[in-house]
Amino acid sequence: MTTYVITVPGTFTADIEADTRTRLGRALRPADPHGTDLGSAEDLDTVNVNEDGTFTLHLTVEADTNKHAEQEARRLADEALRTVGLDENTAPLGPAVITGIDSQMH
């Protein structure tokens, strides 16, 4: 298994409360990239939200292939968004992209 840091972009189609952002971050905490050398060095926050409503999720996943890593990150992102009451209409996601590969965990 290889550890991947994956970026998943998206857009909030409505105003999102600060509490919702906080809960989203908590829902994604197990996939926090700060547990990897890359995530720590780059200081990648799990959830970044821009003023225009776009956001990026930086997630750490373990997988056998690039494709499986991207699929797992997308699944984690979808699940976390649903957990906080958002769906593909209120927070559509773009394609998952590999940000880095990190074979050394802290």
N, C-alpha and C positions, 0 to 999 in steps of 0.2 A: 504494500500500500504506500502511496505517496500522499503527502500533505500539500494541498493546493490552496492558494489564496485566490478567491474568485470575486469579481465585481459584478453586481447586478444593478443596472440603472432602472429608474422608474420615474413616474410622475404622479403626484397627488392631484386629482382633478377637482378637489374642493379643499377648503382650508382645513388643516389638521391641527387639532389641539396639541399643546405641548405635552399634556399627559399621554396622549396617544403615541407620540414620538418616544416618550420615556418607556412606555409599555412595550413598544416595538423593539427597542434596544434590549430590554430584559428578555423578551422572547427569543432574541437572536444571541443572547450571551454565550450559550455553549459553542457557538461558531465564531467567537471573537477572534480576530486575526492577531491580537496582541500576544497570543500564545506562540507565535512563530517568529523566527528571526526577521523575516521581511515585514510582518505587521508591526513588530516592535520598532524596527529601524525607521520605517516610514510613518510611524504613529497613525496607523489606519484605524479610524473609528468604525464601529460596526455600522452606524447609520449617520450619513451626512445629508442634510437637507439644505437646499439653496432657496433664496428668496423667491424665485419664480415657481416654486413647487416641485421642481425636479429633485430627485434624491439618488443616492448611491448606497448600496449595501455592500459592505466588504465582509466576506465570510470565509472561514476556514473549513475545508472538508477533506476527508480522506477518501481516496478512490484509486482504482486500478488504472484508469485511463483518463485522458483529458475530457472525453465526452461524458463519462460517468461523473466526473467532478462537476462539470457544468450542469448536468441534470440534477445532481444532488443539491447544489447551491440553489438552483431554481425552485426545487421542491421545498427546501428550508425557508426560502424567502416567501413563497406562496403560503406556506403553513403559518409563519409568523404574522403575516398580514391578516390572514383570516382570524387568527387568535385575538387580534386587537380590533376586529370588526371591519376590516377593509377587504375589498375583493378586487377582481380584475377591472371593474368599472371605476372604482374610487382610487385605485393605485395600480394602473397597468405597468407591467414590467417589460423592459427591453431584454435583449439577449444577454445571457451570462457570458462573461469573458474572463479568461485566466489572467490574473494580475501577476502571479508568481508561483513558483514551485519551491516548497521548503521541506527538505527532508529531515531537518533538525528541529525538534520541538524543545522549548525551554522546560 
